[in-house]
Amino acid sequence: MSVSELEGRGPAETLAGYMSAAAIFLAAAALAFRPLVLALAALVLSLTATAIGGRWGRLHAIAVGAATVGFILGMSIAVVTSRPLF
């Protein structure tokens, strides 16, 4: 990488990467605790990070997929085991 490539990347792209990582963590937590709240928060975080964009395109896509899977599996597990959804 050259210096000019590093200067073109702003703090918003870094924030979007952290948001995607947090969304993946929340999606994993939604499998064990309160799936409705955590999975929807993960989905909002991941879609916001995707809208910001930047160099983390693959991470954003993984975060959106993880949030979706966390929602579906978390809700299914909560219904089968009779745990609260929110």
C-alpha positions as CSV (number, residue, x, y, z in Angstrom):
1,M,0.0,0.0,0.0
2,S,1.1,3.4,-0.7
3,V,0.6,6.4,1.5
4,S,-2.0,7.9,-0.9
5,E,-4.1,4.8,-0.5
6,L,-4.1,5.1,3.2
7,E,-5.0,8.8,3.2
8,G,-8.1,8.2,1.1
9,R,-9.6,5.9,3.8
10,G,-11.6,7.8,6.4
11,P,-12.7,7.1,9.9
12,A,-16.2,6.2,8.6
13,E,-14.8,3.0,7.0
14,T,-13.1,2.0,10.2
15,L,-16.3,2.6,12.1
16,A,-18.2,0.5,9.6
17,G,-15.8,-2.4,10.1
18,Y,-16.2,-2.3,13.9
19,M,-20.0,-2.1,13.4
20,S,-19.9,-5.2,11.3
21,A,-17.8,-7.0,13.9
22,A,-20.2,-6.0,16.6
23,A,-23.2,-7.2,14.5
24,I,-21.6,-10.6,14.1
25,F,-21.1,-10.8,17.9
26,L,-24.7,-9.8,18.6
27,A,-26.0,-12.3,16.1
28,A,-24.1,-15.1,17.9
29,A,-25.4,-13.9,21.2
30,A,-28.9,-13.9,19.8
31,L,-28.7,-17.7,19.7
32,A,-28.5,-17.9,23.5
33,F,-30.1,-14.8,24.8
34,R,-33.2,-12.7,23.8
35,P,-33.1,-13.4,20.1
36,L,-35.6,-10.7,19.0
37,V,-33.8,-7.8,20.5
38,L,-30.2,-8.9,19.8
39,A,-30.8,-10.2,16.2
40,L,-32.7,-7.0,15.2
41,A,-29.9,-4.9,16.7
42,A,-27.4,-6.9,14.8
43,L,-29.4,-6.5,11.6
44,V,-29.6,-2.7,12.0
45,L,-25.9,-2.5,12.7
46,S,-24.9,-4.7,9.8
47,L,-27.2,-2.8,7.3
48,T,-25.9,0.5,8.5
49,A,-22.3,-0.6,8.1
50,T,-23.1,-1.9,4.6
51,A,-24.6,1.5,3.8
52,I,-21.5,3.3,4.9
53,G,-19.5,0.9,2.7
54,G,-15.8,1.1,2.3
55,R,-13.1,-1.5,2.1
56,W,-14.8,-4.1,4.3
57,G,-17.3,-5.3,1.7
58,R,-16.9,-9.0,2.5
59,L,-17.1,-8.4,6.2
60,H,-20.3,-6.4,5.8
61,A,-21.9,-9.2,3.7
62,I,-20.9,-11.8,6.4
63,A,-22.4,-9.5,9.1
64,V,-25.7,-9.3,7.2
65,G,-25.8,-13.0,6.7
66,A,-24.9,-13.7,10.4
67,A,-27.6,-11.4,11.6
68,T,-30.2,-13.1,9.4
69,V,-29.1,-16.6,10.5
70,G,-29.0,-15.4,14.1
71,F,-32.6,-14.1,13.8
72,I,-34.0,-17.2,12.2
73,L,-32.1,-19.8,14.4
74,G,-32.5,-17.7,17.6
75,M,-36.2,-17.4,17.2
76,S,-36.6,-21.1,16.3
77,I,-34.5,-22.2,19.3
78,A,-36.5,-19.8,21.6
79,V,-39.8,-21.1,20.4
80,V,-38.8,-24.8,20.6
81,T,-37.4,-24.4,24.1
82,S,-40.2,-22.1,25.3
83,R,-37.8,-19.3,26.2
84,P,-38.8,-15.6,26.0
85,L,-38.3,-13.9,22.7
86,F,-37.6,-10.4,24.1
